[in-house]
Amino acid sequence: MKTISEMRKKFTKKDFIVDNLMKSNGLYCLVARPKVGKSLLALQLANSIATGTTFLGLRTNPSPVLYISTEMNFSQILDRIDKMKLEFNDDNFRLKEQEMNERKLNLMDLQIEFQEFSNDLKGRFVVIDMFSGIDLNNGYDLNNYQDMGQVVIPKFRELCKKYNFTILLIHHLNKNNTSLGSTAIDGSVDGKITLKQDSNLKNKIIFNYESRDYEGLDLVLKRNDNLLFELSEVESDDLNYNVLTFLNYAIKQQDFSFTVSEITSKLNLQITPSAFGKLLSNNINNLEKEGLHIEKKRSGNERLYVAHYEEPNYENE
């Protein structure tokens, strides 16, 4: 048994790589469908860490970065770095690319790079782009829960602990917008960033973050002319679209209950659940004028909404 004083004496605050997003020695995953911008976001994140500048408004802890690419060669990556005007230099960035005659990069063969990166550069952040392009000696089945949860992911965790760095694995979403392969991938990492492109607006990207250590995060992003992601306010036209879609659904249902996560998924709204929750709160009076009355209740960890629609009486207006 330990007293409070003993606990406080032994407690050390978690060191971070990105404040409220990535802890030191952590293992994280960035997932998205093809062409949404996984590699662009990863390079932008790497640049923020390498230069000690903020990433989407979040503080970073400066560290050299090792970028392992299994799909792009150095000329393709350099082209992106130049277009994005990133500030990598010889002291804060290293690239390991897959050779043309290699089918996959072998994780065990990367030990020399890991050791040099950790010991000589004191680097603490590694990007692996892509996760599926890394091979283990015995191979593995991406769809096998046991392979992922008991063999593959633990191997990456061992590297984090051994070399004192944080790893970001870049991976694909499947057609159902969940991580490709076994669910053990999501369940075994410390946090997951999901990028989804708006079905109506090509330059609007939904950024969702889930973690066991930090509070979840929902952001709306856009890409500027240099291909960098920036925070974006939800446009008024988008708000009107989402409110109208929800109102039309409510008119058909008359009486129903919901959570914001359920309703955004059910109606395929182009807005994150947290943003839609704020949108509802800001439009309660407007919705009541249209005949939709909403009451907020608590249901476990989520807020439950109870809705009732009745035809408004326009004669009194």
LINWOBEL-V65286 format. One record per residue. RES is the residue in one small letter. SS is DSSP state (A for helix, B for strand, O for the rest). BURIAL is + if it has 16 or more other C-alpha atoms within 10 Angstrom, else -. Layout:
BEGIN
{{RES/SS/BURIAL} {RES/SS/BURIAL}}
END
This chain:
BEGIN
{{m/O/-} {k/O/-} {t/O/-} {i/A/-} {s/A/-} {e/A/-} {m/A/-} {r/A/-} {k/A/-} {k/A/-} {f/O/-} {t/O/-} {k/O/-} {k/O/-} {d/O/-} {f/B/+} {i/B/+} {v/B/+} {d/O/+} {n/O/+} {l/O/+} {m/B/+} {k/B/+} {s/O/+} {n/O/+} {g/O/+} {l/B/+} {y/B/+} {c/B/+} {l/B/+} {v/B/+} {a/B/+} {r/O/+} {p/O/-} {k/O/-} {v/O/+} {g/O/+} {k/A/+} {s/A/+} {l/A/+} {l/A/+} {a/A/+} {l/A/+} {q/A/+} {l/A/+} {a/A/+} {n/A/+} {s/A/+} {i/A/+} {a/A/+} {t/A/+} {g/O/+} {t/O/+} {t/O/+} {f/B/+} {l/O/-} {g/O/-} {l/B/-} {r/O/+} {t/B/+} {n/O/+} {p/O/+} {s/O/+} {p/O/+} {v/B/+} {l/B/+} {y/B/+} {i/B/+} {s/B/+} {t/O/+} {e/O/-} {m/O/-} {n/O/-} {f/A/-} {s/A/-} {q/A/-} {i/A/+} {l/A/-} {d/A/-} {r/A/+} {i/A/+} {d/A/-} {k/A/-} {m/A/+} {k/O/-} {l/O/+} {e/O/-} {f/O/+} {n/O/-} {d/O/-} {d/O/-} {n/O/+} {f/B/+} {r/B/+} {l/B/-} {k/B/+} {e/B/+} {q/O/+} {e/O/-} {m/O/-} {n/O/-} {e/O/-} {r/O/-} {k/O/+} {l/B/+} {n/B/+} {l/O/-} {m/A/-} {d/A/-} {l/A/-} {q/A/-} {i/A/-} {e/A/-} {f/A/+} {q/A/-} {e/A/-} {f/A/+} {s/A/+} {n/A/-} {d/O/-} {l/O/+} {k/O/+} {g/O/+} {r/O/+} {f/B/+} {v/B/+} {v/B/+} {i/B/+} {d/B/+} {m/O/+} {f/A/+} {s/A/+} {g/A/+} {i/B/+} {d/B/+} {l/O/-} {n/O/-} {n/O/-} {g/O/-} {y/O/-} {d/O/-} {l/O/+} {n/O/-} {n/O/-} {y/A/-} {q/A/-} {d/A/+} {m/A/+} {g/A/+} {q/A/-} {v/A/-} {v/A/+} {i/A/+} {p/A/+} {k/A/-} {f/A/+} {r/A/+} {e/A/-} {l/A/+} {c/A/+} {k/A/-} {k/A/-} {y/A/+} {n/O/+} {f/O/+} {t/B/+} {i/B/+} {l/B/+} {l/B/+} {i/B/+} {h/B/+} {h/B/+} {l/B/+} {n/O/-} {k/O/-} {n/O/-} {n/O/-} {t/O/+} {s/B/+} {l/O/+} {g/O/+} {s/O/+} {t/O/+} {a/A/+} {i/A/+} {d/A/+} {g/A/-} {s/A/+} {v/O/+} {d/O/+} {g/B/+} {k/B/+} {i/B/+} {t/B/+} {l/B/+} {k/B/+} {q/B/+} {d/O/+} {s/O/-} {n/O/-} {l/O/-} {k/O/-} {n/O/-} {k/B/+} {i/B/+} {i/B/+} {f/B/+} {n/B/+} {y/B/+} {e/B/+} {s/B/+} {r/O/-} {d/O/-} {y/O/-} {e/O/-} {g/O/+} {l/B/-} {d/B/+} {l/B/+} {v/B/+} {l/B/+} {k/B/+} {r/B/+} {n/O/-} {d/O/-} {n/O/-} {l/O/+} {l/O/+} {f/B/+} {e/B/+} {l/B/-} {s/O/-} {e/O/-} {v/O/+} {e/O/-} {s/A/-} {d/A/-} {d/A/-} {l/A/+} {n/A/-} {y/A/-} {n/A/+} {v/A/+} {l/A/-} {t/A/-} {f/A/+} {l/A/+} {n/A/-} {y/A/-} {a/A/+} {i/A/+} {k/A/-} {q/A/-} {q/O/-} {d/B/-} {f/B/-} {s/B/+} {f/B/-} {t/O/+} {v/A/+} {s/A/-} {e/A/-} {i/A/+} {t/A/+} {s/A/-} {k/A/-} {l/O/-} {n/O/-} {l/O/+} {q/O/+} {i/O/+} {t/O/+} {p/A/+} {s/A/-} {a/A/-} {f/A/+} {g/A/+} {k/A/-} {l/A/+} {l/A/+} {s/A/-} {n/A/-} {n/O/-} {i/A/-} {n/A/-} {n/A/-} {l/A/+} {e/A/-} {k/A/-} {e/O/+} {g/O/+} {l/B/+} {h/B/+} {i/B/+} {e/B/-} {k/B/-} {k/B/-} {r/B/-} {s/B/-} {g/O/-} {n/O/-} {e/B/-} {r/B/-} {l/B/+} {y/B/+} {v/B/-} {a/B/+} {h/B/+} {y/B/+} {e/O/-} {e/O/-} {p/O/-} {n/O/-} {y/A/-} {e/A/-} {n/A/-} {e/O/-}}
END
